[in-house]
Amino acid sequence: MTCSDNQVRKLLKMYAKTNSAPKAACVAGMDAKTGRKWIKSGCLPSEKPKQVRTWRTRVNPFADVWAEVVEKLDDRNALQIKDLFEYLRKKHPNKWKKSQLRTLQRLIRKWRALKGPEKVAFLEQDHIPGAVLQADFSELRSLNVTISGEFFSFMMFHSTLPYSNWEWVTLCRSESILALNRGFQESLKELGVKPNYFQTDNSTSATHRVGKDVQNNGKSRFFNDKYVQFCGNHSVTPRTTEVGEKQQNGDIESSHNQFKKAVASAIVLRGSSDFKCVADFEKWLQELARERNVSEKRSSLFLEERKAMRSCDFFASKDYDENKVKVTKFSNIIIARSVYSVPSRLIGQVVSVRQYEWHIEVWHQNILQVSAERILGNRLHKIDYKHVIWSLIRKPGAFACYRYRDEMFPSLIFRQAYDEIACGEISIKNDLEYLRILHLAASTSEDEVKAALELLTMEKSKISYDSVKNLIGFEKKSKQHQIARCIPDLKNYDKLIGGAL
């Protein structure tokens, strides 16, 4: 039985009073034999030197194959002990039980501590105030945020000053140079000053290919030309980590976790994780970052950093990529392997496409023609039915096999209307009837046509172009106001000439 220091103290105190070992042991809650042992020792359990055992109580079950085990572990690979154990069991059937995995794990852990290879230690850093701004991208999926009921699956650009832990966030769709550009500029706007260095990891937004760099022992990548130009515009020196050494950007990695925990708590207090739009969610995140930045500890350290940083003559660089493309005969353009529709009047024209982080803009003759949400991914498409409906009206036979046919149904009610008109029969007549309704939505109001279709469906009335047109009160010819004809009296002119008036 193991005795505590308090029990032995009570034992010795009672023994001094009664001079009886059995009585003292009974009061201390231990056996009389145990009490005599501690009385004889005259010390507490914590003061008694422990005997180091140099012998094994059981035979090492892996002694026969230990040399092979060490050989496998010396390969410095990602070999898991569980996989090694299964390998040994297959090689030597019926030699070990499954429960002996823990024995192998203990033996290997002991070997690694005494004779294993050296490990890379994390070295604590003394950060210089205002020297560097660290930045990285992070996922927000774990927060289960929704935008108007739809799951928000995008990312955030997160920047921090390691000395004071000042931080700032912006939302983005991907780890692109556009997102990096916008995030850094927004950080400078909030800071009002700028650091000497801007540090990121080896993401493709800053670097593009692995190459030999003598200054970094061949373990880093060359910076993108756009990234170098972007840093030059803001007079900051780009800096990155070594490939595979994300701990060198450890301050921002730690800041990710802390900020996400703060966001999760704030969402619970808010009572809802749903936001009206992306802009509202971003504004809410930035307000939370401001509250964290004005904390007593951060604000005092940030004042030191502001004094050490340079004044910011803010240079607003372009936050978009611009390309010239030709509109195809299909009334669309191809940007980053994705297809966007444009008005058919631009077919054959060369247009200027500005690709922002969240949307694209199509310009022609310095006039904005189209603004659409940017597609994230390759070989995708975004087709606006309003751009091709006039062509489909003229060629209704092309509708059945049109590649982007599904995009010609703006909402579910339009699809239901088409199914009711077609009644399972594919014909040019039925397609034309639906296309005329879609043309009506494009030339008047999609919302009014949608409401008319919902009303007709609710009343179980027949859906047709004429019934929808009558419901929305559409008239092709505008009403003309009748103006009364004014016929002058010529007698007044005779009097005027004759001087009678």
C-alpha positions as CSV (number, residue, x, y, z in Angstrom):
1,M,0.0,0.0,0.0
2,T,1.3,3.5,-0.9
3,C,1.2,6.0,1.9
4,S,1.1,9.8,1.6
5,D,3.3,12.3,3.4
6,N,0.2,13.4,5.4
7,Q,-0.4,9.9,6.7
8,V,3.2,9.4,7.8
9,R,3.2,12.8,9.5
10,K,0.1,11.8,11.4
11,L,1.7,8.4,12.2
12,L,4.8,10.0,13.7
13,K,2.8,12.6,15.7
14,M,0.6,9.9,17.3
15,Y,3.5,7.6,17.9
16,A,5.3,10.4,19.8
17,K,2.2,10.8,22.0
18,T,1.3,7.2,22.6
19,N,4.6,5.4,22.0
20,S,2.5,2.6,20.4
21,A,3.0,1.7,16.8
22,P,-0.3,-0.2,16.3
23,K,-2.4,2.7,17.8
24,A,-0.5,5.3,15.7
25,A,-0.9,3.2,12.6
26,C,-4.7,2.8,13.2
27,V,-5.1,6.6,13.6
28,A,-3.1,7.2,10.4
29,G,-5.1,4.7,8.4
30,M,-2.5,2.1,7.7
31,D,-1.4,-1.4,8.7
32,A,0.6,-1.8,11.9
33,K,3.4,-3.5,10.0
34,T,3.5,-0.6,7.5
35,G,3.5,1.9,10.4
36,R,6.5,0.2,12.1
37,K,8.4,0.4,8.8
38,W,7.8,4.2,8.4
39,I,8.6,4.8,12.1
40,K,11.8,3.0,11.7
41,S,12.8,4.9,8.5
42,G,12.1,8.3,10.1
43,C,11.5,10.0,6.8
44,L,8.5,10.9,4.6
45,P,7.6,8.9,1.4
46,S,8.6,11.9,-0.8
47,E,12.0,12.1,0.9
48,K,12.8,8.4,0.5
49,P,15.2,7.7,-2.4
50,K,13.7,5.5,-5.1
51,Q,15.6,2.5,-6.1
52,V,16.4,2.4,-9.8
53,R,15.5,-0.9,-11.4
54,T,18.1,-2.2,-13.8
55,W,16.5,-5.5,-14.5
56,R,13.5,-6.6,-16.6
57,T,10.5,-8.2,-14.9
58,R,9.5,-9.8,-18.3
59,V,11.4,-11.1,-21.3
60,N,11.4,-8.6,-24.2
61,P,9.1,-10.2,-26.8
62,F,10.8,-8.3,-29.7
63,A,14.4,-9.1,-28.8
64,D,14.8,-11.4,-31.7
65,V,13.8,-8.8,-34.3
66,W,15.0,-5.7,-32.6
67,A,17.9,-5.2,-35.0
68,E,15.4,-5.2,-37.9
69,V,13.1,-2.8,-36.1
70,V,16.0,-0.3,-35.5
71,E,17.0,-0.7,-39.2
72,K,13.5,0.3,-40.3
73,L,13.3,3.2,-37.9
74,D,16.7,4.5,-39.1
75,D,15.4,5.2,-42.6
76,R,14.0,8.6,-41.3
77,N,10.8,7.9,-43.2
78,A,7.2,8.4,-42.1
79,L,6.8,4.8,-41.0
80,Q,4.0,4.4,-38.4
81,I,4.6,2.0,-35.5
82,K,1.3,0.4,-36.1
83,D,2.2,-0.4,-39.7
84,L,5.6,-1.7,-38.6
85,F,3.9,-4.0,-36.1
86,E,1.5,-5.4,-38.7
87,Y,4.5,-6.0,-41.0
88,L,6.3,-8.0,-38.3
89,R,3.2,-10.0,-37.6
90,K,2.8,-11.0,-41.2
91,K,6.5,-11.8,-41.5
92,H,6.4,-13.9,-38.2
93,P,2.9,-15.4,-38.0
94,N,1.5,-16.3,-34.5
95,K,4.5,-14.8,-32.7
96,W,2.8,-11.7,-31.2
97,K,-0.7,-10.9,-30.1
98,K,-2.5,-7.6,-31.2
99,S,-2.3,-6.4,-27.6
100,Q,1.5,-6.3,-27.8
101,L,1.4,-3.2,-30.0
102,R,1.6,-1.1,-26.8
103,T,4.8,-3.0,-25.8
104,L,6.4,-2.2,-29.2
105,Q,5.4,1.5,-28.9
106,R,7.0,1.8,-25.4
107,L,10.2,0.1,-26.6
108,I,10.5,2.4,-29.6
109,R,9.7,5.5,-27.6
110,K,12.5,4.6,-25.1
111,W,14.9,3.8,-28.0
112,R,14.2,7.2,-29.7
113,A,14.8,9.1,-26.5
114,L,18.1,7.4,-25.8
115,K,19.6,6.5,-29.2
116,G,17.2,8.0,-31.8
117,P,18.1,10.7,-34.3
118,E,18.2,14.4,-33.2
119,K,15.1,16.4,-33.6
120,V,14.7,20.0,-34.9
121,A,13.9,22.2,-31.9
122,F,11.6,25.2,-32.1
123,L,13.6,28.3,-31.3
124,E,11.9,31.1,-29.4
125,Q,12.2,34.5,-31.2
126,D,12.5,38.0,-29.9
127,H,10.4,40.0,-32.4
128,I,11.5,43.4,-33.5
129,P,8.7,46.0,-33.2
130,G,7.3,47.0,-36.5
131,A,9.8,45.0,-38.6
132,V,7.5,42.5,-40.4
133,L,3.9,41.9,-41.2
134,Q,3.0,38.2,-41.5
135,A,0.1,37.0,-43.6
136,D,-1.6,33.8,-44.6
137,F,-4.8,32.4,-45.9
138,S,-7.2,30.3,-43.8
139,E,-10.4,28.3,-44.3
140,L,-13.6,29.3,-42.5
141,R,-15.7,26.2,-43.2
142,S,-15.5,25.0,-39.5
143,L,-17.5,28.1,-38.4
144,N,-20.6,26.9,-40.4
145,V,-21.4,30.5,-41.5
146,T,-24.2,31.0,-44.0
147,I,-24.9,33.9,-46.4
148,S,-28.6,34.3,-46.9
149,G,-29.0,30.7,-45.9
150,E,-26.3,29.3,-48.2
151,F,-23.1,27.8,-46.7
152,F,-20.1,30.1,-46.9
153,S,-17.2,28.1,-48.2
154,F,-14.6,30.8,-49.0
155,M,-11.5,31.9,-47.1
156,M,-10.0,34.8,-45.2
157,F,-6.8,36.7,-45.7
158,H,-5.3,37.1,-42.2
159,S,-2.4,39.4,-41.3
160,T,-0.7,40.1,-38.0
161,L,2.2,42.0,-36.4
162,P,4.2,39.4,-34.4
163,Y,5.4,41.8,-31.7
164,S,1.9,43.2,-30.6
165,N,-0.3,40.5,-32.2
166,W,-2.3,43.3,-34.0
167,E,-4.4,41.6,-36.7
168,W,-6.6,42.3,-39.7
169,V,-8.8,40.2,-42.0
170,T,-10.4,40.4,-45.4
171,L,-12.5,37.7,-47.1
172,C,-11.5,36.1,-50.4
173,R,-12.4,33.3,-52.8
174,S,-9.0,31.7,-53.2
175,E,-5.3,32.1,-52.5
176,S,-4.7,34.3,-55.5
177,I,-2.4,37.3,-56.1
178,L,-5.6,39.5,-56.3
179,A,-6.6,38.4,-52.8
180,L,-3.1,38.9,-51.5
181,N,-3.0,42.4,-53.1
182,R,-6.4,43.4,-51.6
183,G,-5.7,42.0,-48.2
184,F,-2.3,43.7,-47.9
185,Q,-3.7,47.1,-49.0
186,E,-6.6,46.8,-46.6
187,S,-4.1,46.0,-43.8
188,L,-2.1,49.1,-44.6
189,K,-5.2,51.3,-44.7
190,E,-6.1,50.1,-41.2
191,L,-2.6,50.4,-39.9
192,G,-1.8,53.8,-41.3
193,V,1.9,52.9,-41.3
194,K,3.9,50.1,-43.1
195,P,6.6,47.6,-42.0
196,N,9.9,46.9,-43.6
197,Y,9.1,43.3,-44.5
198,F,6.0,41.5,-45.8
199,Q,6.2,37.7,-45.0
200,T,4.1,34.9,-46.5
201,D,4.6,31.2,-46.9
202,N,5.4,29.5,-50.2
203,S,1.9,29.9,-51.7
204,T,1.5,30.2,-55.4
205,S,0.1,33.7,-55.0
206,A,3.7,34.8,-54.1
207,T,5.8,32.1,-55.7
208,H,5.4,30.0,-58.8
209,R,8.1,27.4,-59.1
210,V,10.7,25.6,-57.0
211,G,14.1,26.9,-57.8
212,K,17.6,27.1,-56.4
213,D,18.2,30.1,-54.3
214,V,21.8,30.4,-52.9
215,Q,20.8,32.8,-50.1
216,N,18.3,30.3,-48.7
217,N,20.3,27.1,-49.3
218,G,18.1,26.0,-52.2
219,K,15.0,25.6,-50.1
220,S,12.9,28.5,-51.2
221,R,11.1,29.6,-54.4
222,F,11.5,32.6,-56.6
223,F,8.9,35.3,-56.2
224,N,6.3,36.0,-59.0
225,D,7.0,39.0,-61.1
226,K,3.6,40.4,-60.2
227,Y,4.3,39.9,-56.5
228,V,7.7,41.6,-56.7
229,Q,6.1,44.5,-58.5
230,F,3.3,44.7,-55.9
231,C,5.8,44.8,-53.0
232,G,7.9,47.4,-54.9
233,N,4.9,49.7,-55.3
234,H,4.5,49.7,-51.5
235,S,8.2,49.9,-50.7
236,V,8.3,46.7,-48.6
237,T,10.7,43.8,-48.9
238,P,9.1,40.4,-49.7
239,R,10.1,37.5,-47.4
240,T,9.0,33.9,-47.4
241,T,9.6,30.7,-45.4
242,E,11.5,27.7,-46.5
243,V,9.6,25.0,-48.4
244,G,7.9,22.7,-45.9
245,E,8.8,24.8,-42.9
246,K,5.4,26.4,-42.0
247,Q,6.5,26.9,-38.4
248,Q,8.7,29.8,-39.6
249,N,5.4,31.6,-40.2
250,G,4.2,30.4,-36.8
251,D,2.8,33.6,-35.4
252,I,0.2,33.9,-38.1
253,E,-0.6,30.2,-37.8
254,S,-1.2,30.6,-34.1
255,S,-3.2,33.8,-34.7
256,H,-5.5,31.8,-37.1
257,N,-6.6,29.5,-34.3
258,Q,-7.1,32.2,-31.7
259,F,-9.1,34.4,-34.1
260,K,-11.4,31.5,-35.2
261,K,-12.1,30.7,-31.5
262,A,-13.0,34.4,-31.0
263,V,-15.3,34.3,-34.0
264,A,-17.0,31.1,-32.8
265,S,-17.7,32.7,-29.4
266,A,-18.9,35.9,-31.0
267,I,-21.3,33.9,-33.2
268,V,-22.8,32.2,-30.2
269,L,-23.3,35.6,-28.5
270,R,-24.8,37.0,-31.7
271,G,-27.3,34.2,-31.8
272,S,-27.0,33.4,-35.5
273,S,-24.4,32.4,-37.9
274,D,-26.3,33.7,-40.9
275,F,-25.4,37.0,-42.6
276,K,-27.2,39.0,-45.3
277,C,-24.3,39.2,-47.7
278,V,-20.5,38.7,-47.9
279,A,-19.9,42.4,-47.3
280,D,-21.8,42.3,-44.0
281,F,-19.9,39.2,-42.8
282,E,-16.6,40.9,-43.7
283,K,-17.6,44.1,-41.9
284,W,-18.6,42.0,-38.8
285,L,-15.2,40.2,-38.8
286,Q,-13.3,43.5,-39.1
287,E,-15.2,45.0,-36.2
288,L,-14.3,41.9,-34.1
289,A,-10.7,42.4,-35.1
290,R,-10.8,46.0,-34.0
291,E,-12.2,45.1,-30.6
292,R,-9.3,42.6,-30.1
293,N,-6.7,45.1,-31.3
294,V,-7.8,47.7,-28.7
295,S,-7.2,45.4,-25.8
296,E,-4.9,46.8,-23.1
297,K,-2.0,44.5,-23.8
298,R,-2.1,44.8,-27.6
299,S,-2.7,48.5,-27.7
300,S,0.3,49.3,-25.6
301,L,2.6,47.1,-27.6
302,F,1.1,48.4,-30.9
303,L,2.0,52.0,-29.9
304,E,5.7,50.9,-29.8
305,E,5.3,49.3,-33.2
306,R,3.8,52.4,-34.7
307,K,6.7,54.5,-33.6
308,A,9.1,52.0,-35.2
309,M,7.3,51.7,-38.5
310,R,7.5,54.0,-41.5
311,S,4.9,56.5,-42.6
312,C,2.5,55.1,-45.2
313,D,2.3,57.1,-48.4
314,F,-0.5,54.9,-49.6
315,F,-0.2,53.7,-53.2
316,A,-3.4,52.0,-54.4
317,S,-2.2,49.5,-56.9
318,K,-4.7,47.8,-59.3
319,D,-6.7,45.2,-57.6
320,Y,-7.6,43.4,-60.9
321,D,-6.0,41.6,-63.8
322,E,-6.9,43.0,-67.2
323,N,-6.9,41.0,-70.5
324,K,-8.0,41.6,-74.1
325,V,-10.2,38.9,-75.5
326,K,-12.3,38.5,-78.6
327,V,-16.0,37.7,-78.3
328,T,-16.8,34.4,-80.0
329,K,-19.6,33.6,-82.4
330,F,-21.4,31.9,-79.5
331,S,-21.7,35.3,-77.8
332,N,-19.3,34.4,-75.0
333,I,-15.7,34.9,-73.8
334,I,-13.2,32.5,-72.2
335,I,-11.4,33.7,-69.1
336,A,-9.1,31.4,-67.2
337,R,-10.6,28.4,-69.0
338,S,-14.2,29.4,-67.9
339,V,-16.9,30.7,-70.2
340,Y,-18.9,33.9,-69.6
341,S,-21.7,35.1,-71.8
342,V,-21.9,38.7,-73.1
343,P,-24.5,40.6,-75.2
344,S,-24.6,39.3,-78.8
345,R,-24.1,42.7,-80.2
346,L,-20.4,42.3,-79.1
347,I,-19.8,39.2,-81.3
348,G,-16.5,39.6,-83.1
349,Q,-15.4,42.6,-81.0
350,V,-12.3,42.7,-78.9
351,V,-13.3,43.6,-75.3
352,S,-11.3,44.4,-72.2
353,V,-11.9,42.0,-69.2
354,R,-11.0,43.1,-65.7
355,Q,-10.8,40.1,-63.3
356,Y,-11.3,41.1,-59.7
357,E,-11.2,38.8,-56.6
358,W,-15.0,38.5,-56.5
359,H,-16.3,39.5,-59.9
360,I,-15.3,40.3,-63.5
361,E,-16.1,43.4,-65.6
362,V,-16.3,43.5,-69.4
363,W,-15.5,46.9,-71.0
364,H,-15.7,48.0,-74.6
365,Q,-14.8,51.5,-75.8
366,N,-14.3,52.5,-72.1
367,I,-18.0,51.6,-71.4
368,L,-18.9,48.9,-68.9
369,Q,-20.9,46.2,-70.7
370,V,-21.2,43.3,-68.3
371,S,-20.5,42.7,-64.6
372,A,-20.7,39.1,-63.4
373,E,-19.7,37.0,-60.4
374,R,-16.2,35.5,-60.9
375,I,-16.2,31.7,-61.5
376,L,-13.9,29.8,-59.2
377,G,-12.5,26.8,-61.0
378,N,-11.7,25.6,-64.5
379,R,-13.9,24.6,-67.4
380,L,-17.0,26.1,-65.8
381,H,-19.5,28.6,-67.3
382,K,-21.8,31.5,-66.3
383,I,-24.5,32.2,-69.0
384,D,-27.0,35.0,-68.7
385,Y,-30.2,34.0,-70.7
386,K,-30.7,37.7,-71.5
387,H,-27.6,37.7,-73.7
388,V,-28.9,34.9,-76.0
389,I,-32.7,34.9,-75.8
390,W,-33.1,37.0,-78.9
391,S,-31.0,34.5,-80.9
392,L,-33.0,31.6,-79.5
393,I,-36.3,33.2,-80.5
394,R,-35.0,33.4,-84.1
395,K,-33.6,29.8,-84.0
396,P,-35.9,27.9,-81.6
397,G,-34.8,24.6,-83.1
398,A,-31.4,25.1,-81.4
399,F,-32.9,25.1,-77.9
400,A,-33.3,21.3,-77.6
401,C,-29.5,20.6,-77.9
402,Y,-28.2,23.9,-76.7
403,R,-25.0,23.3,-74.6
404,Y,-26.1,25.7,-71.9
405,R,-29.8,24.8,-72.0
406,D,-30.0,24.5,-68.2
407,E,-29.0,28.2,-67.8
408,M,-32.2,29.1,-69.7
409,F,-34.2,28.4,-66.6
410,P,-33.6,31.3,-64.2
411,S,-35.5,29.6,-61.3
412,L,-37.4,26.5,-60.6
413,I,-40.8,28.0,-61.6
414,F,-39.5,28.6,-65.1
415,R,-38.4,24.9,-65.3
416,Q,-41.8,23.8,-64.1
417,A,-43.5,26.1,-66.6
418,Y,-41.5,24.6,-69.5
419,D,-42.3,21.0,-68.3
420,E,-46.0,21.9,-68.3
421,I,-45.9,23.5,-71.7
422,A,-44.0,20.5,-73.2
423,C,-46.0,17.8,-71.4
424,G,-43.1,15.4,-72.1
425,E,-43.1,16.1,-75.8
426,I,-40.1,17.8,-77.3
427,S,-41.1,20.0,-80.2
428,I,-40.1,23.3,-81.7
429,K,-43.6,24.7,-81.1
430,N,-43.4,24.0,-77.4
431,D,-39.8,25.3,-77.1
432,L,-40.9,28.5,-78.9
433,E,-43.8,29.0,-76.5
434,Y,-41.5,28.8,-73.5
435,L,-38.8,31.0,-75.2
436,R,-41.4,33.7,-75.8
437,I,-42.2,33.7,-72.1
438,L,-38.4,33.9,-71.3
439,H,-38.1,36.8,-73.9
440,L,-40.9,38.5,-72.0
441,A,-39.0,38.2,-68.8
442,A,-35.9,39.6,-70.4
443,S,-37.6,42.6,-72.1
444,T,-39.9,43.5,-69.1
445,S,-39.4,42.2,-65.6
446,E,-38.2,38.7,-64.6
447,D,-39.8,39.1,-61.2
448,E,-43.2,40.0,-62.7
449,V,-43.1,37.0,-65.0
450,K,-42.0,34.8,-62.2
451,A,-45.0,36.0,-60.1
452,A,-47.4,35.4,-63.0
453,L,-46.1,31.8,-63.5
454,E,-46.5,31.1,-59.8
455,L,-50.1,32.5,-59.8
456,L,-51.0,30.4,-62.9
457,T,-49.4,27.3,-61.3
458,M,-51.3,27.9,-58.0
459,E,-54.6,28.3,-59.9
460,K,-53.8,25.3,-62.1
461,S,-54.4,27.4,-65.2
462,K,-52.9,26.7,-68.5
463,I,-49.5,28.4,-68.9
464,S,-48.9,30.1,-72.2
465,Y,-47.2,33.3,-73.5
466,D,-50.6,35.1,-73.8
467,S,-51.7,34.2,-70.3
468,V,-48.5,35.4,-68.8
469,K,-48.6,38.6,-70.9
470,N,-52.2,39.4,-69.9
471,L,-51.4,38.9,-66.2
472,I,-48.5,41.4,-66.2
473,G,-50.4,43.9,-68.3
474,F,-47.8,44.1,-71.0
475,E,-48.6,46.1,-74.1
476,K,-46.3,46.3,-77.0
477,K,-47.6,49.7,-78.1
478,S,-47.5,52.6,-75.6
479,K,-50.6,54.6,-75.2
480,Q,-50.7,57.7,-77.2
481,H,-52.4,60.8,-75.8
482,Q,-55.0,62.3,-78.2
483,I,-54.3,66.0,-78.8
484,A,-57.3,68.2,-79.9
485,R,-56.8,69.9,-83.2
486,C,-56.8,73.7,-83.1
487,I,-58.1,75.3,-86.3
488,P,-57.4,79.0,-86.5
489,D,-60.0,81.5,-87.6
490,L,-58.7,83.2,-90.7
491,K,-61.0,86.2,-90.3
492,N,-58.7,87.4,-87.5
493,Y,-55.8,87.5,-89.9
494,D,-57.9,89.6,-92.4
495,K,-58.7,92.1,-89.8
496,L,-55.1,92.3,-88.7
497,I,-54.0,93.0,-92.3
498,G,-56.7,95.5,-92.9
499,G,-55.8,97.3,-89.6
500,A,-59.2,96.7,-88.0
501,L,-57.8,95.3,-84.8
